[in-house]
Amino acid sequence: MQTYGNPDVTYGWWVGNSVVTNKSSRFIGSHVAHTGLIAFTAGANTLWELARYNPEIPMGHQGMVSIPHLASIGIGFDQAGVWTGQDVAFIGIFHLICSFVYALAGLLHSRVFSPDTQNSSGLFAEGRPEHRQAAKYKLEWDNPDNQTFILGHHLIFFGVACIWFVEWAKWHGIYDPALGAVRQVEYNLNLNAIWNHQFDFLSIDSLEDVMGGHAFLAFAEILGGAHHIATKMGSGLLGEYTEFKGKNVLSAEAVLSWSLAGIGWMAIIAAFWCATNTTVYPEAWYGEPLALKFGISPYWIDTGNMDGVVTGHTSRAWLSNVHYYLGFFFIQGHLWHAIRALGFDFKRVTNAVANLDSQKITLAD
C-alpha cells in the first residue's frame, strides 16, 4: 500500500487491504474466504428463490437472478423440456457445501499457515525455499517475474472455465430462446465473426457464435497464461523492465486498481448486454428488453406488461441497473487507487482545503 515515504505508517481498521499487503498467505486467505462468501450467497439465494417460485407467474417477473441463470444454461428442465426446477436444489446445496470448505481454507490461511507463502513448508520442501511449491507464489512487488508468474496461473484457470462452459453447451445443451427448449450447441470458431462481435455483441443472436467466442477466449487465456508463466520480464527476455511496463508503479495498490478496473468494466458491459440482448438473456427467464434512459446517469426501465410483477421490476431491470451502478463505483475505486499508486497523496487536497482561511496571497512588484 502507498506509504508516501513513511516507514512507520499505520492504517485505520477500515483499510482491510493493508493487513495482507506483504503477506501472500493472508492474501490467499482473503481471496478464498471471499469466494466462500460468494458461494454461500449463490447457494442460499438459489434455495430461497426456488422456495418462493410461482409457476403461474413468468420467471422474469418474479425478480429472481439465480434461477434464471441456471435455466439459461439448461438446468432445471424435465425430460419433456419443461422447466420444473429439477436439480436446482442440488445446485444450491452444493454451493453451500463448497462455501463451508472455502471458509475453512480461508481460516487456515489466515490463522494457521505461515502469513507468507515464502516461509511455507511441505512434503516436497527438501529444506530449501526454492523447492517449496507454495513459495513460488510469494508477493514481491519489486519483482515483475513473480507477479507475471502468478498472473499466468490465473489466466489458465479462466481458460479452463471457458472450456468447461463450451463443453457443457456441446454435450449437455443450453436454453435456446428461438426454440424455447434446451439444445446442444456446437461452437462456431469463426475468427472473422468473433472479431466483428466485439462491436455488435449487444445484438448477437447466435448461440454458436457465443460459444465460439468462449472457445477463442479459452485458447487466448491459456496461451497467455503459459506465456506469462514461462517468460521472465525482469530478465530482459522481453526487453528492459521500464516504467511503461510498471517499473516503480508495481505495488499492491496498483494491482488492486487494475482489478477494480477489470471488474468495473465487465459489470458495465454486462449491464448493457443484459438490458437489450434476448439470446443470452432470454425473455422467458429475465423479462422483456429494457429502455435506456438518462437522468443524472444512465438507467434502464421496464417496457413490458408489468401486471403481476412480484417485485415491481423484472429480473432484467434488477440485473442491468445493479450491474451498472456497481461497475460505476468500481471504476471510481480504480481511479482512486491508481492515482495513489502513482504517488499522489490525497491528504494534500484535504489539508489545502482546511488551510484556505489561513493562506495569504502577496503581490510582488
DAGI-V715875 format. One line per field, one symbol per residue. ss: DSSP state (2 for helix, 1 for strand, 0 for the rest). phi: phi as a letter, one per 30 degrees, with the letter a starting at -180 (. if undefined). psi: psi as a letter, one per 30 degrees, with the letter a starting at -180 (. if undefined). Layout:
ss = ???
phi = ???
psi = ???
This chain:
ss = 00000000000000022222000222222222222222222222222222220000002220000222222200001000001000022222222222222222222222220000222000000000222002222000000222222222222222222222222222200111000011100000002222222222222000222222222222222222222222000000000000222000000222222222222222222222222200000022220001111100011111000000000000222222222222222222222222222000002222222202220000000
phi = .dchicdcdbcddddddddcecbdddddeddddddddddddddddddddddcdcddceedccicbddeddddcicjcdddicdbididdddddeddddddddddddddddccdeebddcdbadcdhibedcdddddcdcbdcbdddddddeedddddddddddeddddddccjbdcddciadbdbcdcdcddddddddcbddcdbbdddddddddddddddddddddddddbdddjdcjddcddcjdicdaddddddddddddddddddddddddbdccdcdddccjdeccdbbcdadabbdbddcdiddcjbdedddddddddddeedddddddeddddddjdcdddddddddcddcdbcccdd
psi = lkfhgjfhklllffiffffgegjeeeeeeeeeeeeeeeeeeeeeeeeeeeegkjffkkefgggleeeeeeeeggkgkaffgkkfgkfeeeeeeeeeeeeeeeeeeeeefefelkfkffglllfgeggkeffjefffgljjfgjfeeefeeeeeeeeeeeeeeeeeeeeeeeellkjfefhlklkkkkjijeeeeeefffgffgkgjeeeeeeeeeeeeeeeeeeeeeeeeljeffgeglkjleeggkgfjleeeeeeeeeeeeeeeeeeeeeeeefkgeeikeeffalllkkljcelklklkfajgkgkegflleeeeeeeeeeeeeefeeeeeeeeeeeffgkjffeeeeeefgeffkkkkkl.
